[in-house]
Amino acid sequence: MSDSAEKSRKQINFEKKREHYSDRQIQMEILYSNWLIQAATEKTRANTSTIVWIIVIGVLLSIISAILVTPKFL
């Protein structure tokens, strides 16, 4: 099979749009793409951390309230 037969139409169009790019332009595109991914990953990490803290605080408050409400039999 030829190389183009294995490629999808989207991939062929993608390559045609960028076939005239210099190495520097390609590197800058990759750098920008990586920067966007890193920013999105950092936002996800921060949101996950916030959610974990909210859950931990909720569990701790539940435990404390259960201990305080439990009648003491002596």
Buried (B, 14 or more C-beta within 10 A) or exposed (E): EEEEEEEEEEEEEEEEEEEEEEEEEEEEEEEEEEEEEEEEEEEEEEEEEEEEEEEEEEEEEEEEEEEEEEEEEE
